[in-house]
Amino acid sequence: MKIAILGTRGIPNQYGGFEQFAEYLAKGLTQKGHDVFVYSPHNHSYQINKWNDINIIHCYDPEFKIGTAGQFVYDLNCILDSRKRNFDLILQLGYTSSSVWGWLFSSNAIVLSNMDGLEWKRTKYKTLVQQFLKFAEKLAVKYSQYWVADSIGIQDYLKEKYRIDSDYIPYGADLFDNPDDKVLEKYHLEKQHYDLLIARMEPENNIETILEGWLLSATRRKIIVVGNSDNNLGKYLKAKFKNEDIVFAGGIYNIVELNNLRHFCAIYFHGHTVGGTNPSLLEAMAAGSFICAHDNVFNKTILNNDAEYFQSAKDIAVTMDKAFDDNLRKSRIENNREKVRTLYSWNSVINKYEGLMQKLVINRQQLSK
């Protein structure tokens, strides 16, 4: 199959979830013999047109000049380019700035959209932007022939809201099996004597609630907050929570360091409330973290009974002050790792995408005969 992947800031991944997903999926599909093309901004730091045998197509992205509006121009340029390449299938990741151009997709290619999370619920967006995102979501449904939901919650939402059937395929993670506590020396940490939070500085990730709960707790450990804190919320949080035991570590992109931080922390806090299967949650499970997650359908669908849950700062404090039995910790950690092994491995995710794509392409070919 000749497959295009649109909707990311390019690979190799230097940004986030969709970019990481595109990297793993493109690599896996290429290794299975498919001809895969991933679209990247013209100013991505990786400028070569091949990466691990994946074709990289660089398209002009004026975001560095004109801000968010540039994303719409970039997506338009990607879609226009895709029209002339005779793809069998186009996988569109997300819809926030691309679905307005959906009518321009080539009719010769199957358009499969990963519908991402409920973007219009993100509190960082003003009312007008939230209304636009609802409209963009409708357009993504309209201009795609098939849809993928990365969580059961999103799949149920699409069925109820739009009466469409989507294929459920989650994100993936690799089990982390080689912990090295020497990594902690770089951050002046000791095993089980710190808590961890990894998230973008956005209101719906509940960073403020988690830190308020940390302050309410009688337990005294460091808490490491990983994520770029140069935006307005990050600056606000750093100003509000000036405490030597609250460490804003900024962005950390070394996966080995991140996995060791996850593995050796006392509690891993996951505050995400919007979206589907969150990659950082799966990575925490794969690394052997003991998890306290926000109480919502997306997180509970993944973790089930193998986590603590919170809705308020008080809940955070209660969790921190609990004396957890070692057997309970080990049981939950191993249960979550088993889920990654059996349900959320990258091999499983790649195989499911390949199977779905092959089915769609074969059906199209049979109908055209």
N, C-alpha and C positions, 0 to 999 in steps of 0.2 A: 504494500500500500504506500501511496505517497501522501504524507500527513503533514499538515501545518499546525503549529501551536501559536495562537495569538493571545494578547491580553496581558503580557507580563512586561517587566522592565528588563527582561533579557537574562541570558545565561552566559557564563557561569553565574550562579546566584550571588548577588551582593546586596540583597534587599530583604526578602521575606518569604512568606508561605507559598504563594503562587509561583514565585521564581524557583524556589526549592523543588516544588512539585514538578514544574516544567523540566527542570534539570534531570531529576530521577526518571520521569516518564520518558523523556526523549532518549535518554541513554538506554533505558531498558528496551524500548521499541526498536531502536537502531541495532542493538545487539541481537534482536530477533529477526533482523534482515529487512526491516522497513526503512523507507527513505523519508527521514524526518527533517522538517524545517522549523526552526524556532525564530520568531521575530524579536529583534532587539533594537533599542534606540541607537541612533547614529553615533552618539557620544558615550556609549558604554565603554568601560575601560578595556574590555576584550574586543579587539578590532579585527581579528582573523575570521575568515568566513567558514571555518570548520572548527569544531571542538568535539573531541572524542567521536569523530565520524558523523557528528550531527551538523547539518547545514545551518549556518547562522545568516539571517537576512537583516541587515541594518537599515532602518527607515528613519527618516528625519523626525526628530522630536524637539519642538521648540519650547518645551516646558522650562528649560533653563533661562529662557528669555521672557516668557509671558506668563509663567506660573501654571496653575491648574488647567487653564484653557488649552495649554499645549498638549495635554493628554488626549484631548479630543482630536487634535490635528494628527498626532502620532498614530492613534487608532485608525483614523481615516487613511493615512498613508499605508498602513499595514494591509488594510482591507483592499485598497486599490491595487497594491502590488500582488495580492493573492489571486486577483482575478485573471492574471496572465500566466499563472504557473500550473494550471491543470491539476490541481490537487484532487485526490479521491475524497478526502475528508479534512475539514477544518475544525479543530478543537478550540473553541473560544472560552477563555478563562475569565469569568466575571462579566460584568456588563456596564459598569458605572459610566464609562466614557466611550463605549464602543457600540452599544445597541442602537443609538441614534443613526448609525450608518449601516444598520443591519440589512436594509433594503438593497445595499450595494454588493452583498455577497454574490459570488458567481453561482448561477443555478446549476452548474455542472458539478459542484462540490456539495457533499453532505455537510451540514452545519450542526455540530454537536456542542452544546453549551454546558459548561460547569457553572451552575447558578450561584455559587459562592454562598455567603450568608445573607441575612436580612439587612443589607447595607443602609436602608432608609431608617433603621432603628438607631443608628450610631448617633449618640448625643453630641458629638463634636460638630455635627452638621446643623445649620440653621434650618428653620421651617421650610423655606423655599427650596433649599437643597434637598431636604428629605422628600418633599413633594416631587421634585425632579427625579430622584432615585426610584421612587415608586413607579413613575412613568417609564423610566429606563428599564425597570424590571419587566414591565408589561411588554415593552418592545423586544426584550431578549426572548421572551416566550413566543412572541409573534414571529420573529425572524429566524428562529431556530427550528430545525425539524425534529431534533431529539435533545433530551436534557439529562444531565447527571446531577444528582444530589450527593453531597459528601457527608450528610448525616440523615438519620431517620427523621429528625425534626424538620429538616428542610424538605425532605421528600413528602412528608405529611402536609406541610404548608402548601407546596406546589399543587398537590392533589386537591386540597380544600379550596384554595384561592382561584386556581386556573383550570381545574378539572383536567390536568395533564398527568400522564404516567411518566415518571423519571426512573432512571436506573440508579440505585444506591451503590456508590463506590467511594469509600472513605479515602483519606490520605494514608500515608504509610510512615514507618519508622524502622530503623535498624537497631536491633538489640545491642546494648553496650555491655561488653563482657570483660573489659580489661581496665578496671579502675586503678588509678595511681594516685595515692594521697599526696605525693610530692607536688602535684599541681597546686594544692591548697597553699603551699608556702608562698607562692607569688602573691596571693591575696591575704596573707597573714591570718589564715583560718585553720581551725581544727575540726576533725570529723565530729559530726553531730552537735557542734557548738555554734551553728548558725542556721538561719532559715533563708529561703531563696524565693525570689519572685522574678520572673522573666516576662516582659510584656512591652509593647509599644506604649508610650505615654498618651493614652486616650482615656476619657472618662469611663467608657463602658468596660474597661478592664479592671476597675475597682481598686486601683493602686492606693488611692487615698483611704478607702475603707480598711484595706488590709493594714496599712501603716498606723491608722488610728487604733485598730484592734491590738496591734503590736505594743503600742504605748499603754493600753489598758491592762495588758498582761502583767502578771507578777513574775513571769519567767524572764530572765535576762540572758538573751543571746543576741548576737549580731543578726541583722537581716540585710541581705545583699539584694539590691534592686538593679537588675540588668535591663538595659534599654536606653536608647538615645534620649537624653533628657534636655536637649537644646531647644525644644519647642516651648510654647507658653505654659502648658500644663506641667512639663518637666521642671521648668524654672520655678513655678508656683510650689510644687511639691518639695523641691530642694530648700526653698525659703521657709516653708511651713515646718518641715521635719528636720530641723537642725539638731542632730544627735550623733554623737561619735559612733554609736552602734548601728545607725542606719547609714548604709554605704551605697551611694548611687554610683555604680560601677561603669555607667555608660554602656554603649553597645559592645558586646563581646561576640566575635564571629568565628572564633576558633572552636570547632565542634568538639574536639577532644577536651578542651578546657571546660566548655559548657557541660559536657556529659559528666565530667568528674565533679563539678560543682553540684550538679543535680544528684549524683549518686551519694555524696557524702553529707548532704544537708539533713537537718533534723526534720523539717517540714518544707515541702514545696507548695507555695500558694499559687493557685491558678484562678484569676478573677474574671476571665473572659465571659461575656454574656451575650455577645452578638456573633453569629456565624455558625458554621457547622462543626465538623471535626477539626479541632484546632491542632496544627502541627506541633506546637510547643508542648501541648498536653501529651500527645503520643510520645514525644521524645523524653518527657519526664517519666512516663510509664516505662519506656524502654531502658532508661538509665537506672531504674530501681529507686525512684523517689517515693517517699511517703507523702501522699497528696492530700491537701485541703483545697477543695474547689468551690466556686460559686454554685449555689443551688439552682440550676436551671436544666431544661430538658436536654440541651446539647451536651453538657458535661455528664449528666446522669446516665444518658444513653451509652456513653463510653465506659464510665467508671463503675456504674451500678453500685454495689455495696462495698466497693473496695477503696473508699475514700471517706474523709470527713467533708462536711459541707458547711457553707456559711451564707448568710444573707446580710449580716450586719457586723459592725466592728466588735460588738459584744461576743458574737459567735467566734470571731477570730481569737479573742482573748481566752474564751473557754477552751478552745481547741489547743492553744499553746500551753495552757496550764494543766491539761490532762496528763496523767501518767499512763502512757500506752504500754500494754504488755508486749514484750519482744515477739512473742508468737503471733500476735495480731499484726504487728508491723510486717513481719516476714511473710505472713499469709497474704496480706493485701498487696505487698510488693510483688510477690511471685505470681499472684493471680493477674495482676496488670501486665506483667512481662509475658505471661502466657497468652493474653489477649493480643499483644503485639505479635507474638510468634505465630499465632493461628489466624488472626483476623486482620491485622494491620501491618503485615510485613510488606515491604516494597514489592517483592516478587508477586505477592497475591494481588496487590493493587494494579501492577503492570499487566498481569495476566488477565485481570477483569477488563481493563481498558482495551487490551488487544482483542479479547473475545468479542466485546461489544462492537468495536470498530469493524472487525471482520464481518460480523453478522450484518451490520448496516450496509457495508459496501457490497457484499454478496447479494443482499436483497435488492439493492438499487440496480445491480447488473442484471439480475433476473427479470426485474420489471421492465427494463429497457429493451429486452430481447423481443 
